[in-house]
Amino acid sequence: MAIQVEKKEIITVTDDNGTPLTKGDPILIRCQDQDIVCRYMGMKNGYFVTETLDSTNENKYRTGSIESCRRISGIREWPVVEAKREA
């Protein structure tokens, strides 16, 4: 083969502050007057894809339905044993 052609598409998604989002970032999105804390997973077939913080559920949103999006920090998981002691 004398020539090889490869098409690459680069999609950059930014939050309200203009900071680019990367896969796995914890975010707070506002959709239909609800605040949702989740993890950004990328774009798939034109949908904004997130997953719950415990990585169990994938959710898809139309980009036009997201009213705001902010990266957040300070989220950590509590070990089960420690959480039971505090309860």
BANU-370543 format. One line per 3 residues: number of its first residue (from 1); their letters; for each residue x, y, z of N, C-alpha, C. Coordinates in steps of 0.2 Angstrom, whole numbers, plus 5000, padded with zeros to 4 digits. Atoms other than C-alpha are relative to their C-alpha. Layout:
! residues N
NUM) a) X,Y,Z,X,Y,Z,X,Y,Z; ...
END
This chain:
! residues 87
1) mai) 5004,4994,5000,5000,5000,5000,5004,5006,5000; 4995,4995,5000,5008,5016,4995,4998,5006,5004; 5002,4995,4996,4997,5028,5004,4995,4998,5006
4) qve) 5004,5002,4994,4988,5027,5021,4996,5007,5002; 5004,4994,4998,4974,5039,5026,4996,4998,5007; 5003,5001,4993,4968,5041,5044,4996,5006,5002
7) kke) 5004,4995,4998,4954,5052,5050,5000,5000,5007; 5000,5000,4993,4955,5058,5068,4995,5006,5002; 5005,4995,4997,4941,5068,5077,5002,5002,5007
10) iit) 4998,4998,4993,4946,5078,5092,4994,5004,5003; 5005,4997,4997,4932,5083,5104,5002,5003,5007; 4998,4997,4994,4936,5095,5118,4994,5003,5004
13) vtd) 5005,4998,4996,4923,5097,5132,5002,5004,5006; 4998,4996,4995,4924,5111,5144,4995,5001,5005; 5005,4998,4995,4915,5116,5160,4999,5007,5000
16) dng) 5003,4993,5001,4907,5133,5164,5006,5004,5001; 4994,4996,4999,4925,5139,5169,5004,5000,4994; 4996,5001,5005,4932,5134,5153,5006,4995,5000
19) tpl) 4995,5005,4999,4943,5120,5160,4998,4994,4996; 5001,5006,5003,4944,5105,5149,4998,4994,5005; 5001,5006,4996,4936,5089,5156,5003,4994,4997
22) tkg) 4997,5006,5003,4945,5073,5155,4996,4994,5003; 5004,5006,4997,4938,5055,5158,5001,4999,5007; 4999,5001,4993,4935,5052,5176,4999,5005,5005
25) dpi) 5001,4994,4996,4933,5070,5182,4994,5000,5004; 5007,4999,4996,4920,5072,5196,4997,5007,4998; 5003,4994,5002,4908,5085,5190,4993,5000,5004
28) lir) 5007,4999,4998,4892,5093,5196,4996,5003,4994; 5004,4997,5005,4879,5096,5182,4993,5001,5002; 5007,4998,4998,4862,5104,5183,4996,4999,4994
31) cqd) 5004,5002,5006,4849,5097,5172,4992,5000,5003; 5007,5000,4998,4830,5101,5173,4999,5002,5008; 5000,4998,4993,4833,5110,5190,5002,4995,5005
34) qdi) 4997,5005,4995,4842,5095,5198,5007,5000,4999; 4992,5000,5000,4860,5095,5203,5002,4993,5001; 4998,5006,5000,4868,5079,5199,5008,4999,5001
37) vcr) 4993,5001,4999,4885,5073,5206,5002,4994,4996; 4998,5006,5004,4894,5061,5194,5007,5001,4997; 4993,5000,5003,4910,5057,5184,4999,5000,4993
40) ymg) 5001,4999,5008,4912,5063,5166,5004,4994,4997; 4997,5006,5004,4916,5048,5154,5001,5001,4993; 4999,4998,5007,4916,5057,5137,4994,5001,4996
43) mkn) 5006,4999,5005,4905,5059,5122,4999,4994,4996; 5002,5006,5004,4896,5045,5114,4994,5001,4996; 5006,4999,5005,4885,5046,5098,4997,5007,5001
46) gyf) 5003,4993,4999,4882,5065,5102,4998,5001,5007; 5002,4999,4993,4878,5062,5120,5005,5001,5005; 4995,4999,4994,4887,5068,5136,4999,4994,5005
49) vte) 5001,5006,4997,4890,5052,5145,5004,5001,5007; 4997,5000,4993,4893,5051,5164,4999,4993,5003; 5002,5006,4996,4893,5037,5177,5000,5002,5007
52) tld) 5000,4998,4993,4889,5037,5195,5007,4999,5004; 4994,5000,4996,4903,5039,5208,5002,4993,5002; 4998,5007,4999,4903,5021,5212,5000,4995,4994
55) stn) 4999,5003,5006,4904,5016,5194,4995,4995,4998; 5005,5005,5002,4888,5006,5193,4995,5002,4995; 5005,4998,5005,4877,5016,5182,5003,5005,4995
58) enk) 4998,4995,5005,4880,5025,5165,4994,5004,4998; 5006,4995,5002,4869,5040,5161,5002,5004,4994; 4999,4996,5006,4868,5049,5144,4995,5006,5000
61) yrt) 5004,4994,5001,4862,5067,5142,5001,5004,4994; 4999,4996,5006,4859,5078,5127,5003,5006,5003; 4996,4995,4998,4871,5092,5128,4995,5007,5001
64) gsi) 5004,4994,4999,4857,5105,5126,4996,5000,5006; 5004,5000,4994,4848,5099,5142,5004,5001,5006; 4996,4999,4994,4863,5102,5153,5001,5008,5001
67) esc) 5000,4992,4999,4861,5120,5161,5007,5002,5002; 4993,4998,4998,4878,5120,5169,5004,4994,5002; 4996,5005,4999,4893,5110,5172,5006,5002,5004
70) rri) 4994,4997,4997,4907,5112,5185,5004,4994,5003; 4996,5005,4997,4922,5101,5190,5000,5001,5008; 5000,5000,4993,4922,5097,5208,5006,4996,5003
73) sgi) 4995,5003,4997,4935,5091,5220,4999,4998,5008; 5002,5001,4993,4936,5084,5238,4996,4994,5001; 5004,5006,5000,4926,5068,5234,5005,4994,5002
76) rew) 4996,5006,4999,4933,5052,5242,4995,4995,5003; 5004,5006,4998,4926,5035,5246,5002,4998,5007; 4999,5003,4993,4924,5029,5264,5000,4993,5000
79) pvv) 5000,5008,4999,4929,5011,5268,4994,4998,5004; 5006,5003,4997,4914,5001,5273,5001,5000,5008; 4999,5001,4993,4921,4997,5290,5000,5007,5004
82) eak) 5000,4993,4997,4924,5016,5294,4993,5003,5000; 5007,4997,5000,4907,5021,5288,4995,4997,5005; 5004,5003,4995,4899,5008,5299,5001,5003,5007
85) rea) 4998,4997,4994,4908,5015,5314,4997,5007,5002; 5002,4993,5000,4903,5033,5311,4992,5000,5001; 5008,5000,5000,4884,5028,5309,4997,4999,5007
END
